[in-house]
Amino acid sequence: MSGTSTPGGAGPTREPFGARLAAAMAAHGPLCVGIDPHASLLDAWGLPDDAAGLRRFSLTVMEAVGGLVAAVKPQAAFFERHGSAGVAVLEEVVAAGRETGTLVVVDAKRGDIGSTMSAYAEAFLRDGSPLAGDALTVSPYLGFGSLDPAVDLALSSGRGLFVLCLTSNKEGHEVQHARTDADGEAGPTVAALMASRAAALNAGAQPLGSVGLVVGATVGDAAERTGTDLTSVNGPLLAPGVGAQGAGPAELAAVFGSARHQVLASSSRGVLRAGPDVASLRAAALLAAQDAAAALS
Ligand SMILES: O=C(O)c1cc(=O)[nH]c(=O)n1[C@@H]1O[C@H](COP(=O)(O)O)[C@@H](O)[C@H]1O
């Protein structure tokens, strides 16, 4: 992440995340490579399932795709399962993203009551925090307003959020397709409400706002069925589910339709299985980026 100091020592400033992401996608294509060091992948790469193996795995991915793709998305759980040494590796991944100019979306899916959300925001979105990348995935199921501390800190620090909206897993509809209650009347679906809240925060932003949504590439016509207007969100749409979960170019094009120019397709195992060879990882990432670009152009 490229922060620059303002004259007078007012602290680092940077372009808003939405603008930085739009530029990165224009330069490198609309692909995010997920860094999900599953135990089975460490094994397949010939690495031990410990912090040293995790470090080798993660830094190899950064060596291969840093500067090559628009963004990377380390999944915090795979680092946390190695304890504090694993979290230290996540900090190294964040730092490597900053050095290579590749945007880092920390996938920690945080969400809690506002007072605790402030602490999560400090951990993942505050200048100087070693875990602060360029954006954070957040869960709005304590109510969108509970995310306010993260929204405030993200927007004031040039960072972004990806709010879960229509997730790629098959159970997501139980919550996300449900109707909200509006003064005793059936209101919009949960997904549609999340999208409209994000849209309000992104109003007027050019070329993209910084409050994005997570919409899985596997969700078929769920946006239409839930009345979720993705085009008017005016923010980035993170689309996991590409590759290992079965979505490809056809699904990306079908799910996103006229919102496709906002989409950052995300693939983890689909790219990572090409390792441990750096050249093979690079080739897999380039192919995935080309496929995503073709599907979303
Ligand atoms: O927020 C996410 O990134 C996410 C949301 C979602 O709806 N579905 C989803 O798969 N993810 C994450 O995206 C990654 C998908 O990994 P692969 O299936 O290996 O490409 C995992 O880290 C998931 O936690």
The ligand as an SDF file (V2000), in Angstrom:
LIG
                    3D

 24 25  0  0  0  0  0  0  0  0999 V2000
  -15.0930  -13.3260    2.0080 O   0  0  0  0  0  0  0  0  0  0  0  0
  -14.5970  -14.2330    1.3260 C   0  0  0  0  0  0  0  0  0  0  0  0
  -13.5040  -14.1030    0.8250 O   0  0  0  0  0  0  0  0  0  0  0  0
  -15.4340  -15.3960    1.0020 C   0  0  0  0  0  0  0  0  0  0  0  0
  -16.7900  -15.1670    0.9270 C   0  0  0  0  0  0  0  0  0  0  0  0
  -17.6270  -16.1380    0.3650 C   0  0  0  0  0  0  0  0  0  0  0  0
  -18.8180  -15.9260    0.1940 O   0  0  0  0  0  0  0  0  0  0  0  0
  -17.0710  -17.3240   -0.0310 N   0  0  0  0  0  0  0  0  0  0  0  0
  -15.7360  -17.5890    0.0830 C   0  0  0  0  0  0  0  0  0  0  0  0
  -15.3050  -18.6590   -0.3510 O   0  0  0  0  0  0  0  0  0  0  0  0
  -14.9160  -16.6570    0.6680 N   0  0  0  0  0  0  0  0  0  0  0  0
  -13.4930  -16.9690    0.8870 C   0  0  0  0  0  0  0  0  0  0  0  0
  -12.8640  -17.1040   -0.3620 O   0  0  0  0  0  0  0  0  0  0  0  0
  -11.9100  -18.1810   -0.3320 C   0  0  0  0  0  0  0  0  0  0  0  0
  -12.3010  -19.2090   -1.3700 C   0  0  0  0  0  0  0  0  0  0  0  0
  -11.2800  -20.1320   -1.5490 O   0  0  0  0  0  0  0  0  0  0  0  0
  -11.2440  -21.1330   -2.7870 P   0  0  0  0  0  0  0  0  0  0  0  0
  -12.5430  -21.8690   -2.7700 O   0  0  0  0  0  0  0  0  0  0  0  0
  -10.0820  -22.0170   -2.4920 O   0  0  0  0  0  0  0  0  0  0  0  0
  -11.0470  -20.3130   -4.0320 O   0  0  0  0  0  0  0  0  0  0  0  0
  -11.8890  -18.6870    1.0910 C   0  0  0  0  0  0  0  0  0  0  0  0
  -10.8640  -18.0140    1.7930 O   0  0  0  0  0  0  0  0  0  0  0  0
  -13.2320  -18.2720    1.6520 C   0  0  0  0  0  0  0  0  0  0  0  0
  -13.1800  -18.0420    3.0460 O   0  0  0  0  0  0  0  0  0  0  0  0
  1  2  2  0
  2  3  1  0
  2  4  1  0
  4  5  2  0
  4 11  1  0
  5  6  1  0
  6  7  2  0
  6  8  1  0
  8  9  1  0
  9 10  2  0
  9 11  1  0
 11 12  1  0
 12 13  1  0
 12 23  1  0
 13 14  1  0
 14 15  1  0
 14 21  1  0
 15 16  1  0
 16 17  1  0
 17 18  2  0
 17 19  1  0
 17 20  1  0
 21 22  1  0
 21 23  1  0
 23 24  1  0
M  END
$$$$
